[in-house]
């Protein structure tokens, strides 16, 4: 019987975590969890129910009344809020503008950390990405990775992503928002943005997407081999 394997990929916004984690999971034959999408879904809940994002107790009540699920039957998995597919809606600007504040609340994080750990119990081959996966949620993960990139690179990527979806975006404003969000995420008391101790750092600034995925796959396979962990992975690096 193979032991569970959890691979965590953490880092600030715009480093390509979600896309890279999804591709890595496909290459390894693992499931993939986008925890940032879970926080975005809670932010969308606040938007739709007109809840002040500063009002922690109101958010907690709304979360307890709502259902937040991850549909693993699709690749990548789909975030469902009250049974609705919200994967596109949670990327809109009104959600993005408050998600860091939403994620700073203790009651929100307690509920989502519990949900993320429950997912890991049900999916024993898991790539999970976010801000605190290797530092808080799964500090004993089999492999922990930190992805980073220069702020201006991350701003350009985010701008291109939004423009591809037909949105008019000012790249300078996106850069300012990223810098502000980094500061907010690093300063918050609950699940702050920080590189997990013992994780491997990869700067994606000057790497193509495929090179990032290749480096992640090479790293994971080497770590699993060195640890004598039965991978059960498909393909090869």
C-alpha positions as CSV (number, residue, x, y, z in Angstrom):
1,X,0.0,0.0,0.0
2,X,1.4,3.4,-1.0
3,X,1.7,6.2,1.5
4,X,-0.2,9.5,0.8
5,X,1.8,12.1,-1.1
6,X,1.1,15.8,-0.8
7,X,3.0,18.3,-2.9
8,X,2.5,22.0,-1.9
9,X,3.2,24.9,-4.1
10,X,3.0,28.3,-2.4
11,X,3.9,31.9,-3.5
12,X,2.5,35.3,-4.2
13,X,-0.1,36.2,-6.8
14,X,0.9,36.0,-10.5
15,X,3.7,33.4,-10.2
16,X,1.7,30.9,-12.2
17,X,0.9,28.6,-9.3
18,X,-2.5,27.5,-10.4
19,X,-1.6,26.7,-14.0
20,X,1.7,25.0,-13.1
21,X,0.1,23.0,-10.3
22,X,-2.6,21.8,-12.7
23,X,-0.1,20.7,-15.3
24,X,2.2,19.1,-12.7
25,X,-0.8,17.1,-11.4
26,X,-1.7,15.9,-14.9
27,X,1.9,14.8,-15.5
28,X,2.0,12.9,-12.3
29,X,-1.5,11.5,-12.4
30,X,-2.4,13.4,-9.1
31,X,-5.4,15.4,-8.1
32,X,-5.0,19.2,-7.8
33,X,-6.4,21.7,-5.3
34,X,-6.5,25.4,-6.0
35,X,-6.9,26.8,-2.5
36,X,-6.8,30.4,-3.7
37,X,-10.0,29.7,-5.6
38,X,-11.6,28.6,-2.3
39,X,-10.8,32.0,-0.8
40,X,-12.1,33.7,-3.9
41,X,-15.3,31.8,-3.6
42,X,-15.8,33.2,-0.1
43,X,-15.0,36.7,-1.5
44,X,-17.7,36.2,-4.1
45,X,-20.1,35.1,-1.4
46,X,-19.5,38.4,0.3
47,X,-20.0,40.4,-3.0
48,X,-23.2,38.6,-3.8
49,X,-24.7,38.9,-0.3
50,X,-23.4,42.4,0.1
51,X,-21.5,41.5,3.2
52,X,-18.9,44.1,4.4
53,X,-15.6,42.2,3.8
54,X,-14.4,43.6,7.2
55,X,-17.3,41.9,9.0
56,X,-15.7,38.6,10.1
57,X,-18.7,37.1,12.0
58,X,-21.1,37.9,9.2
59,X,-18.8,36.1,6.7
60,X,-18.5,33.1,9.0
61,X,-22.3,32.8,9.3
62,X,-22.6,33.1,5.5
63,X,-20.0,30.4,5.0
64,X,-21.8,28.0,7.4
65,X,-25.0,28.5,5.5
66,X,-23.5,28.1,2.0
67,X,-21.9,25.1,0.4
68,X,-18.4,25.2,-1.1
69,X,-17.3,22.2,-3.0
70,X,-14.6,21.1,-5.3
71,X,-15.7,19.0,-8.3
72,X,-12.7,16.7,-9.1
73,X,-14.5,15.1,-12.0
74,X,-13.2,17.9,-14.3
75,X,-9.5,18.8,-15.0
76,X,-8.7,21.1,-13.5
77,X,-11.2,20.7,-10.7
78,X,-14.1,23.2,-10.6
79,X,-15.1,25.4,-7.6
80,X,-18.8,25.2,-6.8
81,X,-20.5,27.7,-4.7
82,X,-24.0,26.6,-3.7
83,X,-23.7,24.0,-6.5
84,X,-22.8,26.8,-9.1
85,X,-19.7,26.7,-11.2
86,X,-18.0,30.0,-10.3
87,X,-14.5,29.3,-11.7
88,X,-14.6,32.3,-14.1
89,X,-16.6,34.7,-11.8
90,X,-14.1,34.5,-9.0
91,X,-11.4,36.0,-11.2
92,X,-13.2,39.2,-11.7
93,X,-11.9,42.5,-10.4
94,X,-14.5,43.0,-7.7
95,X,-13.6,39.6,-6.1
96,X,-9.9,40.1,-6.5
97,X,-10.0,43.5,-4.8
98,X,-11.2,42.0,-1.5
99,X,-9.9,38.5,-1.4
100,X,-6.7,39.4,0.6
101,X,-8.9,41.0,3.3
102,X,-11.3,38.0,3.3
103,X,-8.3,35.7,3.7
104,X,-7.0,37.6,6.7
105,X,-10.0,36.6,8.9
106,X,-9.4,33.9,11.4
107,X,-12.9,32.4,11.1
108,X,-12.6,32.2,7.3
109,X,-9.2,30.5,7.5
110,X,-10.2,28.0,10.2
111,X,-13.1,26.8,8.0
112,X,-11.1,26.6,4.8
113,X,-8.0,25.0,6.3
114,X,-10.3,22.3,7.7
115,X,-11.9,21.8,4.3
116,X,-8.5,21.6,2.6
117,X,-7.2,19.0,5.1
118,X,-10.4,17.0,4.5
119,X,-9.7,17.1,0.7
120,X,-6.3,15.6,1.4
121,X,-7.8,12.7,3.4
122,X,-10.0,11.9,0.3
123,X,-7.3,12.4,-2.3
124,X,-4.0,10.7,-1.3
125,X,-2.1,11.9,-4.4
126,X,-2.5,15.6,-4.2
127,X,-0.8,18.8,-5.6
128,X,-2.2,21.7,-3.6
129,X,-1.3,25.4,-4.2
130,X,-1.9,28.6,-2.3
131,X,-0.3,31.0,0.2
132,X,0.1,28.8,3.3
133,X,-0.1,25.2,2.1
134,X,3.5,24.2,3.1
135,X,3.7,26.5,6.1
136,X,0.4,26.1,7.8
137,X,-2.0,23.6,6.2
138,X,0.5,20.8,5.3
139,X,3.8,21.6,7.1
140,X,4.8,17.9,6.8
141,X,4.0,17.6,3.1
142,X,6.2,15.2,1.1
143,X,7.5,18.0,-1.2
144,X,7.1,21.8,-0.6
145,X,7.8,24.4,-3.3
146,X,7.9,28.2,-3.2
147,X,7.3,29.9,-6.6
148,X,8.1,33.6,-6.9
149,X,8.6,36.2,-9.6
150,X,9.4,39.9,-9.8
151,X,6.3,42.1,-9.2
152,X,6.5,43.7,-12.7
153,X,6.5,40.2,-14.3
154,X,3.6,39.1,-12.2
155,X,1.7,42.3,-13.1
156,X,2.3,41.7,-16.8
157,X,1.0,38.1,-16.6
158,X,-2.1,39.2,-14.8
159,X,-2.8,42.0,-17.2
160,X,-2.5,39.6,-20.2
161,X,-4.8,37.1,-18.5
162,X,-7.5,39.7,-17.9
163,X,-7.1,41.2,-21.4
164,X,-7.5,37.7,-22.9
165,X,-10.9,37.5,-21.1
166,X,-11.9,40.8,-22.8
167,X,-11.4,43.1,-19.8
168,X,-9.8,46.6,-20.1
169,X,-6.9,46.7,-17.7
170,X,-4.2,49.3,-16.8
171,X,-1.0,47.4,-16.2
172,X,0.4,50.1,-13.9
173,X,-2.6,49.8,-11.7
174,X,-2.3,46.0,-11.7
175,X,1.3,46.4,-10.5
176,X,0.3,48.7,-7.7
177,X,-2.4,46.3,-6.6
178,X,0.0,43.4,-6.6
179,X,2.6,45.3,-4.5
180,X,-0.2,46.3,-2.1
181,X,-1.5,42.8,-1.9
182,X,1.9,41.3,-1.3
183,X,2.4,43.7,1.6
184,X,-1.1,42.9,3.0
185,X,-0.6,39.1,2.7
186,X,2.8,39.2,4.4
187,X,1.7,41.4,7.2
188,X,-1.5,39.6,8.2
189,X,-1.6,37.6,11.4
190,X,-3.5,34.7,10.0
191,X,-1.7,32.5,7.4
192,X,0.8,35.2,6.3
193,X,2.5,34.9,3.0
194,X,5.9,33.5,3.7
195,X,8.2,30.9,2.2
196,X,7.8,27.6,4.2
197,X,11.0,26.5,6.0
198,X,12.7,23.7,4.1
199,X,10.9,24.4,0.8
200,X,12.6,24.7,-2.5
201,X,12.4,28.1,-4.2
202,X,11.9,28.6,-7.9
203,X,12.0,32.1,-9.5
204,X,9.7,31.9,-12.5
205,X,10.5,35.5,-13.8
206,X,12.6,34.4,-16.7
207,X,11.2,30.9,-17.3
208,X,8.6,29.9,-19.8
209,X,5.5,28.2,-18.4
210,X,6.6,24.8,-19.8
211,X,10.1,25.2,-18.3
212,X,8.5,25.9,-14.9
213,X,6.3,22.8,-15.1
214,X,9.3,20.7,-16.3
215,X,11.4,22.0,-13.3
216,X,8.6,21.2,-10.9
217,X,8.3,17.7,-12.3
218,X,12.0,17.1,-12.2
219,X,12.2,18.4,-8.6
220,X,9.3,16.3,-7.4
221,X,10.4,13.1,-8.9
222,X,13.9,13.6,-7.6
223,X,12.6,14.3,-4.1
224,X,10.3,11.3,-4.1
225,X,13.1,9.1,-5.4
226,X,15.6,10.3,-2.7
227,X,12.9,9.8,0.0
228,X,12.2,6.2,-1.2
229,X,8.5,7.2,-1.5
230,X,6.4,5.1,-3.8
231,X,5.2,7.7,-6.3
232,X,2.7,5.8,-8.4
233,X,3.3,8.6,-10.9
234,X,2.7,8.3,-14.6
235,X,5.2,9.4,-17.3
236,X,8.7,10.5,-16.7
237,X,10.6,13.8,-16.3
